[in-house]
């Protein structure tokens, strides 16, 4: 029996994230996850190929060490800078005996719609179906198995500048990794948090990254627009560094290990000693440090709020905030100050990595699986022989049963 195993890569400015999962009985089991410090990447774009290659290769080495096999195939996100989202339409006659819509018919109508909208100077990332018509009458989400003479579709064609795609794909091919699919993290974030309540609603997701914050707009669970705020977690580090005259590494550690996202529960009496750039020992209290963090977070979220208003004039039904910065203690109070009750912090549902740093990476696997289902395809990125090697390596430590890969690590995806 084929094991359905998928690897997802998220190339960030601060860290390279890799997640490997197995789909078993419609649940995702975590096999391995890695977050490795990135180099040669700025604001999501590759700026130094050699440094980027080195850090991505090291991230794969780390995961491969965990699994005991080489990873040869991967889903990867590409930068969403200057991404465009265009509504496309298409129709196809159903010619099979019985005139029943099949997966092939669905793929064909989407291809026809895409070909009718040339994008020669850009690269297609994906096509996001909105709905289908059956003989020009019924608007439905999934027409598979329905009797039909003419199948129509509406979809969003997502394209980016060619360099966004080629720079990533060529680098991965250079280190021996086959890219089996490309996507945008904006899509992955939706699939990490999506539920049936979103299917008839308009919403937004804010992903606070290291150097940039992605703001994405969704209509009926389909990505329709996105924009970027040129601020992120590193701006907080810079603020702390400037205020206390400490180096960036010290500033980052203060943010991660001592500061709260909001001053509400911060203590004036809780102090920490650090050395500044002059070698002097200084005392920093948690309340003042948290005020600095809170001020920048409010600025980032207010800018993201402005972007949402620029993207649409429609009523927003939900706002989800994710990204590594959203893991900070007290972050929910900053969200409430800026959005009232109109926004929530995302909650990554994969046990073992309940960390919003991985939301895009995990969601991109969920999205890839949804496309396989649409195509009616059975696929795994790891062969049966590689599965045998992996389980042989890990069975020396742990016993296995049923879903041997998932239960080796004991982490399951709860829907």
C-alpha positions as CSV (number, residue, x, y, z in Angstrom):
1,X,0.0,0.0,0.0
2,X,1.4,3.4,-1.0
3,X,2.4,5.8,1.7
4,X,1.3,9.3,0.9
5,X,4.2,11.5,2.0
6,X,4.7,15.2,1.1
7,X,7.5,17.7,1.7
8,X,6.9,21.5,1.8
9,X,9.5,24.3,1.8
10,X,9.1,27.9,2.9
11,X,12.0,30.1,2.0
12,X,11.9,33.0,4.5
13,X,14.1,36.0,5.1
14,X,14.9,34.8,8.7
15,X,14.5,31.1,8.5
16,X,14.1,28.2,6.0
17,X,11.2,26.1,7.1
18,X,10.7,22.4,5.9
19,X,7.8,20.2,6.9
20,X,7.4,16.5,6.0
21,X,4.0,14.9,6.5
22,X,2.2,11.7,5.8
23,X,-1.5,11.6,4.8
24,X,-3.2,8.7,6.5
25,X,-6.9,8.1,6.8
26,X,-7.5,11.8,5.8
27,X,-5.3,13.1,8.6
28,X,-1.9,14.6,8.3
29,X,0.8,13.1,10.5
30,X,4.0,15.1,11.1
31,X,7.1,13.2,10.3
32,X,9.7,15.9,10.6
33,X,10.0,19.7,10.7
34,X,13.0,22.0,10.6
35,X,13.5,25.8,10.9
36,X,17.0,26.8,9.8
37,X,18.6,30.2,9.8
38,X,18.5,31.6,6.3
39,X,21.2,33.5,4.5
40,X,21.2,35.4,1.1
41,X,17.5,36.1,1.3
42,X,16.0,39.5,1.8
43,X,12.3,40.3,2.0
44,X,11.5,36.9,0.6
45,X,13.7,37.3,-2.4
46,X,17.0,35.6,-3.2
47,X,19.8,38.2,-3.1
48,X,22.8,36.0,-2.9
49,X,22.5,32.6,-4.7
50,X,25.5,31.0,-3.0
51,X,24.5,31.9,0.5
52,X,20.9,31.0,-0.1
53,X,21.9,27.6,-1.6
54,X,24.0,26.9,1.5
55,X,21.3,27.6,4.0
56,X,18.6,25.7,2.0
57,X,20.9,22.7,1.6
58,X,21.7,22.8,5.4
59,X,17.9,22.9,6.2
60,X,17.4,19.8,4.0
61,X,20.4,18.1,5.6
62,X,18.8,18.6,9.0
63,X,15.4,17.1,8.0
64,X,17.1,14.2,6.1
65,X,19.1,13.4,9.3
66,X,15.8,13.1,11.2
67,X,14.2,10.9,8.6
68,X,17.2,8.8,7.6
69,X,16.6,9.3,3.9
70,X,17.3,11.8,1.1
71,X,14.5,14.2,0.2
72,X,14.4,14.5,-3.6
73,X,11.0,16.1,-4.3
74,X,9.4,19.1,-2.8
75,X,6.5,21.6,-2.9
76,X,7.9,25.2,-2.6
77,X,6.5,28.6,-2.1
78,X,7.7,31.4,-4.4
79,X,7.7,35.2,-3.6
80,X,4.4,36.9,-3.9
81,X,5.9,40.3,-4.9
82,X,3.9,41.7,-7.8
83,X,1.5,38.8,-7.9
84,X,-1.6,39.3,-10.0
85,X,-5.0,37.7,-9.6
86,X,-7.3,37.6,-12.6
87,X,-10.8,36.2,-13.0
88,X,-10.9,33.7,-15.8
89,X,-13.8,31.8,-17.4
90,X,-14.1,28.7,-19.6
91,X,-16.4,26.1,-21.0
92,X,-16.0,22.6,-22.2
93,X,-18.3,20.0,-23.8
94,X,-18.7,16.7,-21.9
95,X,-18.2,14.1,-24.6
96,X,-17.9,10.8,-22.6
97,X,-20.5,8.2,-22.7
98,X,-23.2,9.1,-20.2
99,X,-22.1,12.8,-20.1
100,X,-20.8,12.6,-16.6
101,X,-18.3,15.1,-15.3
102,X,-14.9,13.6,-14.5
103,X,-11.7,14.9,-12.9
104,X,-10.2,15.2,-16.5
105,X,-13.1,17.4,-17.5
106,X,-12.6,19.7,-14.6
107,X,-8.9,20.0,-15.4
108,X,-9.6,20.6,-19.0
109,X,-12.1,23.4,-18.4
110,X,-9.6,25.1,-16.1
111,X,-6.9,24.8,-18.8
112,X,-9.2,26.2,-21.5
113,X,-9.9,29.2,-19.2
114,X,-6.2,29.8,-18.5
115,X,-5.3,29.6,-22.2
116,X,-7.9,32.2,-23.1
117,X,-6.0,34.7,-20.9
118,X,-2.4,35.0,-22.1
119,X,0.2,35.7,-19.5
120,X,3.4,35.4,-21.7
121,X,5.5,37.9,-19.7
122,X,4.6,36.3,-16.4
123,X,4.6,32.8,-14.9
124,X,1.5,31.0,-13.8
125,X,1.6,29.9,-10.2
126,X,-1.8,28.2,-9.9
127,X,-5.5,28.4,-10.8
128,X,-7.9,28.7,-8.0
129,X,-11.4,27.5,-8.9
130,X,-14.3,29.7,-7.7
131,X,-17.3,27.7,-8.9
132,X,-18.6,25.7,-11.9
133,X,-21.8,25.8,-13.9
134,X,-23.6,22.7,-15.2
135,X,-25.4,23.4,-18.5
136,X,-25.4,27.2,-17.6
137,X,-27.7,26.6,-14.7
138,X,-26.2,25.6,-11.4
139,X,-23.4,27.3,-9.5
140,X,-21.5,24.6,-7.6
141,X,-18.2,24.0,-5.9
142,X,-17.6,20.4,-7.1
143,X,-19.3,19.1,-10.3
144,X,-17.5,15.7,-10.4
145,X,-20.0,12.9,-11.1
146,X,-22.8,15.1,-12.2
147,X,-24.6,14.7,-15.6
148,X,-23.8,17.6,-17.9
149,X,-23.5,18.6,-21.5
150,X,-21.5,21.7,-21.1
151,X,-19.3,22.4,-18.0
152,X,-18.4,26.0,-17.3
153,X,-16.0,27.5,-14.7
154,X,-14.9,30.7,-13.0
155,X,-11.5,30.7,-11.5
156,X,-8.6,33.0,-10.3
157,X,-5.5,32.8,-12.4
158,X,-2.5,33.6,-10.1
159,X,0.7,34.8,-11.9
160,X,4.0,36.4,-10.8
161,X,7.0,37.8,-12.6
162,X,9.0,34.9,-14.1
163,X,12.1,35.7,-11.9
164,X,10.1,35.0,-8.7
165,X,9.6,31.4,-9.9
166,X,12.8,30.7,-11.8
167,X,15.2,32.0,-9.1
168,X,13.7,29.5,-6.6
169,X,13.2,26.5,-8.9
170,X,16.7,26.8,-10.5
171,X,18.4,27.0,-7.1
172,X,16.5,23.9,-5.8
173,X,17.3,22.0,-9.0
174,X,21.0,22.9,-8.5
175,X,21.0,21.2,-5.1
176,X,19.3,18.1,-6.5
177,X,15.7,18.8,-5.5
178,X,12.8,18.3,-8.0
179,X,10.1,20.9,-7.6
180,X,6.8,19.1,-8.1
181,X,4.6,22.1,-7.4
182,X,4.9,25.9,-6.7
183,X,2.5,28.0,-4.6
184,X,2.2,31.2,-2.6
185,X,2.3,31.4,1.1
186,X,-0.8,33.4,1.0
187,X,-2.6,30.3,-0.3
188,X,-0.9,28.1,2.3
189,X,-2.0,30.3,5.2
190,X,-5.7,30.0,4.1
191,X,-5.4,26.2,3.9
192,X,-3.9,26.1,7.4
193,X,-6.8,27.9,9.0
194,X,-9.7,27.4,6.5
195,X,-13.0,26.0,7.6
196,X,-16.5,25.7,6.1
197,X,-17.6,29.0,7.8
198,X,-15.3,30.9,5.4
199,X,-16.9,29.5,2.2
200,X,-19.4,32.3,1.8
201,X,-17.4,35.0,3.5
202,X,-14.8,37.7,2.7
203,X,-11.8,37.7,5.0
204,X,-8.1,38.5,5.3
205,X,-5.0,36.9,6.7
206,X,-2.0,38.9,8.0
207,X,1.3,37.0,8.2
208,X,3.9,38.9,10.1
209,X,7.3,37.7,8.8
210,X,10.8,38.7,9.6
211,X,11.2,41.7,7.1
212,X,7.8,41.9,5.5
213,X,4.1,41.4,6.5
214,X,1.9,39.7,3.9
215,X,-1.7,40.9,3.8
216,X,-4.0,38.6,1.8
217,X,-7.7,39.0,0.9
218,X,-10.0,36.0,0.3
219,X,-13.5,35.7,-1.1
220,X,-15.4,32.5,-0.6
221,X,-12.1,30.7,0.4
222,X,-10.4,31.9,-2.7
223,X,-7.3,34.2,-2.7
224,X,-8.2,37.3,-4.7
225,X,-5.7,40.0,-3.8
226,X,-2.6,40.5,-1.7
227,X,-0.2,43.3,-0.7
228,X,2.9,43.7,1.4
229,X,3.8,45.9,4.4
230,X,7.5,46.5,4.5
231,X,7.9,45.8,8.2
232,X,8.2,42.7,10.3
233,X,9.8,41.1,13.3
234,X,13.3,42.5,12.5
235,X,12.0,46.0,12.9
236,X,11.2,45.2,16.5
237,X,14.8,43.9,16.9
238,X,16.1,47.2,15.4
239,X,14.0,49.3,17.8
240,X,15.3,47.4,20.8
241,X,18.9,47.6,19.5
242,X,18.6,51.4,19.1
243,X,16.9,52.1,22.4
244,X,19.3,50.1,24.5
245,X,22.4,50.4,22.3
246,X,22.8,46.6,22.1
247,X,23.7,44.5,19.1
248,X,20.9,42.9,16.9
249,X,21.5,39.4,18.3
250,X,21.1,40.6,21.9
251,X,18.0,42.6,20.9
252,X,16.4,39.5,19.2
253,X,17.1,37.5,22.4
254,X,15.5,40.1,24.5
255,X,12.4,40.1,22.3
256,X,12.1,36.3,22.3
257,X,13.0,35.5,25.9
258,X,12.0,38.5,28.0
259,X,9.6,40.9,26.3
260,X,5.9,40.6,26.2
261,X,4.0,41.7,23.1
262,X,1.8,44.0,25.2
263,X,2.7,46.0,28.4
264,X,-0.5,44.9,30.1
265,X,1.0,42.1,32.1
266,X,4.6,43.2,32.0
267,X,6.4,43.8,35.2
268,X,8.3,47.0,36.2
269,X,10.3,45.0,38.8
270,X,11.3,42.1,36.5
271,X,14.8,43.0,35.3
272,X,17.4,41.5,33.0
273,X,21.1,42.4,32.7
274,X,22.8,42.7,29.3
275,X,25.9,44.3,27.9
276,X,25.5,47.2,25.5
277,X,27.8,48.1,22.6
278,X,30.2,49.9,24.9
279,X,30.6,46.8,27.0
280,X,28.7,48.3,29.9
281,X,26.3,46.2,31.9
282,X,22.8,47.7,31.8
283,X,19.5,46.7,33.5
284,X,16.4,46.5,31.4
285,X,12.9,46.2,32.9
286,X,10.3,44.1,31.3
287,X,7.6,46.8,31.2
288,X,9.7,49.4,29.3
289,X,11.0,46.7,26.9
290,X,7.4,45.5,26.2
291,X,6.3,49.1,25.5
292,X,8.9,49.2,22.7
293,X,7.7,45.9,21.3
294,X,4.1,46.9,21.6
295,X,4.6,50.2,19.8
296,X,6.1,48.6,16.8
297,X,3.5,45.8,16.7
298,X,0.7,48.3,16.8
299,X,2.3,50.1,13.9
300,X,2.6,46.9,11.8
301,X,-1.0,45.9,12.5
302,X,-2.3,49.3,11.8
303,X,-0.5,49.4,8.4
304,X,-1.9,45.9,7.7
305,X,-5.4,47.2,8.6
306,X,-4.9,50.1,6.1
307,X,-3.9,47.6,3.4
308,X,-7.0,45.6,3.9
309,X,-9.1,48.7,3.5
310,X,-7.2,49.5,0.2
311,X,-7.7,45.9,-1.0
312,X,-11.5,46.0,-0.6
313,X,-14.4,48.2,0.4
314,X,-16.5,45.2,1.3
315,X,-17.3,44.2,4.9
316,X,-14.6,41.9,6.3
317,X,-16.1,38.9,8.0
318,X,-12.9,37.5,9.5
319,X,-9.2,38.5,10.0
320,X,-6.6,35.9,11.0
321,X,-3.1,36.9,12.1
322,X,-0.2,34.5,11.8
323,X,3.6,34.3,11.5
324,X,6.2,33.7,14.1
325,X,5.7,37.0,15.8
326,X,2.1,36.1,16.6
327,X,3.5,33.4,19.0
328,X,4.6,36.1,21.4
329,X,3.1,36.1,24.9
330,X,0.4,38.8,25.2
331,X,0.1,39.3,21.4
332,X,-3.7,38.9,21.7
333,X,-3.9,42.1,23.6
334,X,-2.2,44.1,20.8
335,X,-4.6,42.5,18.3
336,X,-7.6,43.6,20.4
337,X,-6.3,47.1,20.7
338,X,-6.0,47.5,16.9
339,X,-8.9,45.4,15.6
340,X,-11.3,45.1,18.6
341,X,-13.1,41.8,18.4
342,X,-12.7,41.7,14.6
343,X,-9.5,39.6,14.4
344,X,-8.1,36.4,15.9
345,X,-4.6,34.9,16.1
346,X,-4.2,31.8,14.0
347,X,-3.9,28.4,15.6
348,X,-1.8,25.9,13.7
349,X,-3.6,22.6,14.2
350,X,-0.7,20.2,13.8
351,X,0.4,18.6,17.1
352,X,4.2,18.8,17.6
353,X,4.5,22.2,15.8
354,X,1.8,24.4,17.3
355,X,3.8,27.3,16.0
356,X,2.4,29.9,13.5
357,X,5.9,30.1,12.0
358,X,4.9,26.9,10.1
359,X,1.4,27.9,9.0
360,X,2.3,28.6,5.3
361,X,4.4,25.5,5.1
362,X,1.7,23.1,6.4
363,X,-1.1,24.8,4.5
364,X,0.8,24.4,1.2
365,X,0.8,20.6,1.8
366,X,-3.0,20.7,2.5
367,X,-3.5,22.7,-0.7
368,X,-1.3,20.3,-2.8
369,X,-3.4,17.4,-1.5
370,X,-6.6,19.2,-2.5
371,X,-5.3,19.6,-6.0
372,X,-4.5,15.9,-6.2
373,X,-8.1,15.1,-5.1
374,X,-9.4,17.5,-7.8
375,X,-7.3,15.7,-10.4
376,X,-8.2,12.2,-9.1
377,X,-4.5,11.4,-8.7
378,X,-2.7,9.1,-6.2
379,X,0.8,10.5,-5.5
380,X,3.7,10.4,-3.0
381,X,7.0,12.2,-3.0
382,X,8.8,9.3,-1.3
383,X,9.0,5.8,-2.8
384,X,8.1,2.6,-1.0
385,X,11.8,1.7,-0.8
386,X,12.6,5.1,0.8
387,X,9.7,4.5,3.3
388,X,11.3,1.2,4.2
389,X,14.6,2.8,4.8
390,X,13.0,5.5,6.9
391,X,11.0,3.1,9.1
392,X,14.1,0.9,9.5
393,X,16.1,3.8,10.8
394,X,13.4,4.9,13.3
395,X,12.1,1.5,14.4
396,X,15.3,1.0,16.3
397,X,14.1,3.7,18.7
398,X,10.3,3.3,18.6
399,X,7.7,0.6,18.0
400,X,5.3,1.0,15.0
401,X,1.7,0.0,14.1
402,X,-1.0,0.9,11.6
403,X,0.2,4.2,10.3
404,X,3.8,3.4,11.1
405,X,5.2,6.6,9.9
406,X,2.8,8.8,11.7
407,X,2.8,6.8,14.9
408,X,6.6,6.7,15.0
409,X,6.4,10.4,16.0
410,X,2.9,10.3,17.4
411,X,1.8,13.7,16.0
412,X,-1.6,14.0,14.2
413,X,-3.4,16.7,12.4
414,X,-6.8,17.4,14.0
415,X,-9.4,19.0,11.8
